[in-house]
Amino acid sequence: MAEFDSFSAETEDEPLDPRRVAAIRAAVEAGDAARLTGLVEPLHAADIADLLEQMAPADRRDFLRLYSGEMDGDILSEIDDSIREEVIGALPHDVLAEAVRDLETDDVVDILEDLEAPEQAIILSALTAADRAAVEQAMAYPEYSAGRLMQREVVVAPAHWTVGETIDHLRGAEWLPDQFYHVILVDPRMRPQGYVTLGRLLSSRREIALRDIVEDSFRTIEATEEEAEVAYIFNQYHLISCPVVDEGGRLVGVITIDDAMNVLDEEHEEDMLRLAGVGDESSLSDGVLATVRRRIPWLFINLVAANLAALVIAQFEGTISGLVVLAALMPIVASMGGNAGTQSLTVAVRALATRDLTGSNAWRVIRREAGVGLVNGCAFALVMGGVGWGIYGSGLLGGVLGAALVFNLFTAALAGTVVPLLLDRLGFDPALSSGTFVTTITDVVGFFAFLGLASMILI
């Protein structure tokens, strides 16, 4: 026990220190529930969720069996979607019911979305009638909508109240949300009229009317609005929270910045995964078959694209046979074009996601990227021209290689910008398939330019 006390004191500032993780794994293997609880108890819910995600399935089941009595809703809400159903399925029903009872409605909805009907019924049965009705109403909204993202617990006040009346009301309330940032002003029909920050409320004199200290940032979001649009609005207008209204403009909930930023982070992560062709729901906790199912379609598409490039090369078989050094230099042209295309593609996809790239500035961005590709191509053409002359003893070979690089880097920069713009205009996700198109274009154009010029000039 002295060793454990020393360990805890030394690692207090680093909760997931490798030594703590190793000690937790050892406690799980030994079946020591008391030691496991002592090691895990100081951890934040997010750290416990990370720990569960890093474990193998068998170790995770043993962990939950030993620690299930200490599980709470905050841990469940932090766990990655890919293993949440597995974790919930391993918990006793009474433990699960107790864990979700104190969660806000948005967190309960987030958990329910990824569960099958039997598990959903267990969680819903643990809630009070009012909470259950609120969660069921939220679940009735479309998936990935503001209605699913919002929490129903809101703090409101009549628009005609004063600061003093509002403070007295809040102090006398039997229940308030654990965290809230605004008092929402409503009319008699529960339509939001504005909101007041808690800081402004507490710093104002009691006789001041609420409507005189409302925030300029006030706006509302319809419950059917897509959550990606919600995240954009929060990021664009620096919101802390925002009321959610139904079709009639009546207040039905509120979205807070933590939920909006989670969506923004998920959107960014999905774009990164899609650009890499590994699917938008990949996780380190996925099994072999699940990972293969997500990756193999994109590998097949890349294989088709590679065969197109190979067909181009096959048309110049005689050229390559006549000058074998061309085969050694072809990867340079393809690699440089691929990297240049990826640079422009990454910038364009990210700019489309943040709405910095729009129809009004598309041509300016296209011209800039094309200019960058042309300048880079000329710079590397000089380098490789020197390499061709100095190493291979042929100025013409260096010239052909340099010209091919100019043409391919220019094409790559152009394709890396135009392809995602075109896919976005057609209603497709530019992050999902742009990479394959751009790589195919740069390979085909690069090989055709290099081998075509070589056929005309060197053979």
Summary of the structure (lengths in Angstrom):
residues: 459
radius of gyration: 29.4
end to end distance: 80.9
largest distance: 93.0
contacts: 1485
relative contact order: 0.06
helix: 68%
strand: 7%
